[in-house]
Amino acid sequence: MTIFFAPGAYTVLAPATSANLGPGFDALGLALDLCDEVTAWVADDGKTTVEVVGEGAGELPADDTHLVVRAMRETFAELGGQPAGLGLRCVNRIPQARGMGSSSAAITAGVVLANALAGGRLTRADEVRIAGRIEGHPDNIAPCLLGGFTIAWTEAGGARAVALPVAPEIRPTVFVPAVRGLTAHARAALPGSVPHADAAFNAGRAALLTHALTSAPSLLYAATEDRLHQGYRAPGMPETAALVARLRAAGVAAVVSGAGPSVLALSAVPSGFGPGDSWLAHSLAVFAGGARVSAGRIPG
């Protein structure tokens, strides 16, 4: 199959995300209004060049091993062809290795940009499937691609997801620490099995959280209780666990954001609450509509 690649460049806004949201382990996610902005174009000289501005500048690879490029290449392969070379400019705003979906934003950007450059032949459901396969867990991919509050699952054909509108009065606060964390380390702390009572508890709370986020925010505190993962991960990130405990003691519906170490508050934080010197607090709107792609221009 011959692919005709679009001339010029495309730019995508890929939002930060927070997965799990307490009880919705590997299933629930929320898109946040803090976006990486990635521009890509086909380079006829056969070379791949990557410029990174902001988060990860000087640390991330500037060649074909960059995660956005890898996601683009995998998407092109599914479409049936590869461009000679690629140019990429990443303006990164999402804190990396903090449980805010920076890797999912990179994968999403790559899939969406490859699709745009190849003529937009994939549906958003196709993009969820491809991005979910690359990521391995669709709970961050789903809100990045669809926006709002999402429920993701995997079936025989791959990852699928639905998005639901969030009650307008909900404005999340994210507490971001200076230290980084690794999802692989957090996942390694989880046991191979959990008590049936804990699984049943989380099923009820996850269902309640869907109702609370969409139409009954007064139930968020009870809806964000968890017995599947946060307690097992707490010894590996004690500062995160301590901040979640302090916020919940103050009546805030607080959870670990993704695999941590950031903390997400879904209800209002009391005036004067101080997380401590090692934390930065960001009040962020929910990002609706998902990743947004538009015609851009080749830098320089």
C-alpha positions as CSV (number, residue, x, y, z in Angstrom):
1,M,0.0,0.0,0.0
2,T,1.3,3.4,-1.0
3,I,1.1,6.2,1.6
4,F,1.2,9.8,0.5
5,F,2.5,11.9,3.4
6,A,1.1,15.4,3.9
7,P,3.4,18.3,3.3
8,G,4.1,20.8,6.0
9,A,3.8,20.1,9.7
10,Y,1.1,19.2,12.2
11,T,1.0,20.1,15.9
12,V,-0.8,18.2,18.6
13,L,-1.7,19.2,22.2
14,A,-1.5,16.2,24.4
15,P,-2.8,16.7,28.0
16,A,-1.5,15.5,31.3
17,T,-3.5,12.7,32.9
18,S,-4.0,11.1,36.3
19,A,-4.8,7.4,36.3
20,N,-6.5,5.1,38.8
21,L,-8.1,8.0,40.8
22,G,-8.0,5.8,43.9
23,P,-10.2,2.7,43.4
24,G,-10.2,2.6,39.6
25,F,-6.9,0.7,39.3
26,D,-5.8,0.3,35.6
27,A,-9.2,1.5,34.4
28,L,-10.2,5.1,35.3
29,G,-8.4,8.3,34.3
30,L,-8.8,12.0,34.1
31,A,-7.4,14.5,31.6
32,L,-5.8,17.7,33.0
33,D,-5.3,21.1,31.4
34,L,-1.5,21.0,31.2
35,C,-0.3,20.0,27.7
36,D,2.8,19.0,25.9
37,E,2.9,20.6,22.4
38,V,4.5,18.5,19.7
39,T,5.1,19.4,16.1
40,A,6.1,16.9,13.5
41,W,6.9,16.8,9.8
42,V,8.3,14.5,7.1
43,A,12.0,15.1,6.3
44,D,12.9,14.1,2.8
45,D,16.6,13.8,3.7
46,G,16.0,10.5,5.5
47,K,17.2,11.8,8.9
48,T,15.4,12.0,12.2
49,T,15.9,15.1,14.3
50,V,14.3,15.8,17.6
51,E,14.3,19.1,19.5
52,V,13.1,19.1,23.2
53,V,12.2,22.3,25.0
54,G,11.1,22.3,28.7
55,E,10.7,19.1,30.7
56,G,13.3,16.5,29.7
57,A,15.5,18.9,27.7
58,G,19.1,17.6,27.6
59,E,17.9,14.2,29.0
60,L,15.6,12.7,26.4
61,P,17.0,11.1,23.2
62,A,17.1,13.1,20.0
63,D,16.9,10.3,17.5
64,D,14.7,7.4,16.6
65,T,14.6,6.1,20.1
66,H,12.6,9.1,21.3
67,L,9.2,7.8,22.5
68,V,7.2,10.1,20.2
69,V,9.2,8.9,17.2
70,R,8.8,5.2,18.2
71,A,5.0,5.7,18.5
72,M,5.0,7.4,15.1
73,R,6.9,4.6,13.5
74,E,4.6,1.9,15.0
75,T,1.6,3.8,13.7
76,F,3.1,4.2,10.2
77,A,3.9,0.5,10.2
78,E,0.2,-0.3,10.9
79,L,-0.8,2.1,8.1
80,G,1.6,0.3,5.7
81,G,4.5,2.6,5.0
82,Q,7.3,4.7,6.5
83,P,8.5,8.3,5.7
84,A,12.1,8.8,4.7
85,G,12.8,10.9,7.8
86,L,11.1,12.8,10.5
87,G,11.5,16.2,12.2
88,L,10.1,16.7,15.7
89,R,9.9,19.6,18.1
90,C,8.6,18.9,21.6
91,V,7.6,21.6,24.0
92,N,7.2,19.6,27.2
93,R,5.2,21.0,30.1
94,I,4.1,17.8,31.9
95,P,6.4,16.9,34.8
96,Q,8.1,13.6,33.9
97,A,8.2,10.5,36.0
98,R,5.7,12.0,38.5
99,G,2.5,10.0,37.8
100,M,1.0,12.6,35.4
101,G,1.1,10.7,32.2
102,S,4.1,12.2,30.4
103,S,4.8,8.9,28.7
104,S,1.2,8.5,27.6
105,A,1.2,12.1,26.3
106,A,4.3,11.2,24.2
107,I,2.7,8.0,22.8
108,T,-0.5,9.8,22.1
109,A,1.3,12.6,20.3
110,G,3.2,10.2,18.2
111,V,0.1,8.2,17.2
112,V,-2.0,11.3,16.4
113,L,0.8,13.0,14.5
114,A,1.5,9.9,12.4
115,N,-2.2,9.6,11.6
116,A,-2.4,13.3,10.6
117,L,0.7,13.1,8.3
118,A,-0.7,10.0,6.7
119,G,-4.0,11.6,5.8
120,G,-6.1,10.9,8.9
121,R,-7.2,7.4,7.9
122,L,-7.4,6.2,11.5
123,T,-10.4,6.7,13.8
124,R,-10.0,7.8,17.4
125,A,-10.9,4.3,18.4
126,D,-8.0,3.0,16.2
127,E,-5.7,5.5,17.9
128,V,-6.8,4.3,21.4
129,R,-6.1,0.7,20.3
130,I,-2.6,1.5,18.9
131,A,-1.6,3.7,21.7
132,G,-2.9,1.2,24.3
133,R,-0.8,-1.5,22.7
134,I,2.3,0.6,22.9
135,E,1.7,1.8,26.5
136,G,0.5,-1.6,27.8
137,H,-2.1,-0.1,30.1
138,P,-4.9,2.1,28.6
139,D,-5.9,4.0,31.7
140,N,-3.6,7.0,30.9
141,I,-3.9,6.7,27.1
142,A,-7.7,7.0,27.2
143,P,-8.0,10.4,28.9
144,C,-5.2,11.8,26.8
145,L,-6.9,10.8,23.6
146,L,-10.5,11.3,24.6
147,G,-10.4,14.0,27.3
148,G,-12.5,14.3,30.5
149,F,-13.1,11.3,32.7
150,T,-12.5,8.0,31.0
151,I,-13.1,4.3,31.6
152,A,-10.7,2.0,29.7
153,W,-10.6,-1.7,29.2
154,T,-8.8,-4.3,27.0
155,E,-10.5,-7.0,25.1
156,A,-9.5,-9.4,22.3
157,G,-9.2,-6.6,19.7
158,G,-7.1,-4.4,22.0
159,A,-7.7,-1.3,24.2
160,R,-11.1,0.4,24.2
161,A,-12.4,3.4,26.2
162,V,-15.3,5.7,26.7
163,A,-15.3,9.3,28.0
164,L,-17.8,10.9,30.3
165,P,-18.3,14.6,31.1
166,V,-17.1,15.8,34.5
167,A,-19.3,17.8,36.9
168,P,-18.4,21.5,36.2
169,E,-17.7,22.3,39.8
170,I,-14.8,19.8,40.0
171,R,-11.4,21.5,39.7
172,P,-8.5,19.2,40.6
173,T,-5.4,20.2,42.4
174,V,-2.1,18.3,41.7
175,F,0.7,18.3,44.2
176,V,4.0,17.6,42.4
177,P,7.2,16.7,44.3
178,A,10.7,17.4,43.3
179,V,11.6,13.7,43.4
180,R,10.7,11.4,40.5
181,G,9.3,7.9,40.6
182,L,9.1,5.0,38.2
183,T,5.9,3.2,37.3
184,A,7.8,-0.1,37.0
185,H,9.0,0.2,40.6
186,A,5.5,1.1,41.9
187,R,3.9,-1.8,40.0
188,A,6.6,-4.2,41.4
189,A,5.3,-3.4,44.9
190,L,1.9,-4.9,44.2
191,P,1.1,-8.4,45.4
192,G,0.1,-11.2,43.0
193,S,-3.4,-11.5,44.6
194,V,-5.6,-9.5,47.0
195,P,-8.4,-10.6,49.4
196,H,-11.8,-11.0,47.9
197,A,-13.2,-8.5,50.3
198,D,-10.8,-5.8,49.1
199,A,-11.6,-6.5,45.5
200,A,-15.3,-6.2,46.2
201,F,-14.7,-3.0,48.2
202,N,-12.9,-1.4,45.2
203,A,-15.5,-2.5,42.7
204,G,-18.1,-0.6,44.7
205,R,-16.0,2.5,45.2
206,A,-15.0,2.6,41.5
207,A,-18.7,2.5,40.5
208,L,-19.5,5.2,43.1
209,L,-16.6,7.3,41.7
210,T,-18.2,7.3,38.3
211,H,-21.3,8.8,39.8
212,A,-19.4,11.2,42.0
213,L,-17.3,12.6,39.2
214,T,-20.1,13.1,36.7
215,S,-23.0,14.2,38.9
216,A,-22.5,14.0,42.7
217,P,-19.2,15.6,43.8
218,S,-20.3,15.5,47.4
219,L,-19.6,11.7,47.3
220,L,-16.0,12.1,46.2
221,Y,-14.4,11.5,49.6
222,A,-16.0,8.1,50.1
223,A,-15.7,7.3,46.3
224,T,-11.9,7.7,46.4
225,E,-11.1,5.1,49.0
226,D,-8.8,2.3,47.8
227,R,-7.6,-1.1,49.0
228,L,-5.9,-2.5,45.9
229,H,-2.7,-0.5,45.3
230,Q,-2.0,2.6,47.3
231,G,-1.4,0.9,50.6
232,Y,1.0,-1.6,49.0
233,R,3.0,1.2,47.3
234,A,3.1,3.5,50.4
235,P,6.4,2.1,51.9
236,G,8.2,3.0,48.6
237,M,7.0,6.6,48.6
238,P,6.4,7.6,52.2
239,E,6.2,11.4,51.5
240,T,3.4,10.8,49.0
241,A,1.5,8.5,51.4
242,A,1.9,11.1,54.2
243,L,0.5,13.9,52.1
244,V,-2.5,11.8,51.0
245,A,-3.2,11.0,54.6
246,R,-2.9,14.7,55.7
247,L,-5.3,15.8,52.9
248,R,-7.8,13.1,53.7
249,A,-7.7,14.0,57.4
250,A,-8.6,17.5,56.3
251,G,-11.7,16.1,54.4
252,V,-10.1,16.2,50.9
253,A,-10.8,13.5,48.4
254,A,-7.1,12.9,47.8
255,V,-5.4,10.0,46.0
256,V,-2.0,9.0,44.5
257,S,-1.8,10.3,40.9
258,G,-1.2,7.3,38.7
259,A,1.7,5.3,40.1
260,G,2.9,8.5,42.0
261,P,4.7,10.2,43.4
262,S,2.3,13.2,42.7
263,V,-0.9,13.5,44.7
264,L,-4.3,14.4,43.1
265,A,-7.0,16.2,45.1
266,L,-10.5,16.0,43.5
267,S,-12.3,18.2,46.1
268,A,-11.4,21.6,47.4
269,V,-8.2,22.0,49.4
270,P,-8.8,24.1,52.6
271,S,-7.4,27.6,52.5
272,G,-4.0,27.8,54.1
273,F,-3.2,24.1,53.7
274,G,0.5,23.7,53.1
275,P,1.9,20.6,51.5
276,G,5.5,21.4,52.5
277,D,8.5,22.9,50.8
278,S,9.2,20.0,48.5
279,W,5.8,20.1,46.8
280,L,4.3,22.4,44.1
281,A,0.6,22.8,43.9
282,H,-1.2,23.2,40.6
283,S,-4.9,23.9,40.3
284,L,-5.9,22.5,36.9
285,A,-9.1,22.4,34.9
286,V,-10.3,19.2,33.4
287,F,-9.2,19.0,29.8
288,A,-12.2,18.1,27.6
289,G,-12.1,16.8,24.1
290,G,-8.8,15.0,24.2
291,A,-5.7,15.4,22.1
292,R,-6.0,18.2,19.6
293,V,-4.2,18.2,16.3
294,S,-3.9,21.1,13.8
295,A,-1.9,22.2,10.9
296,G,1.4,23.7,12.1
297,R,4.5,24.9,10.5
298,I,8.0,23.6,10.2
299,P,10.2,25.4,12.8
300,G,12.8,27.7,11.2
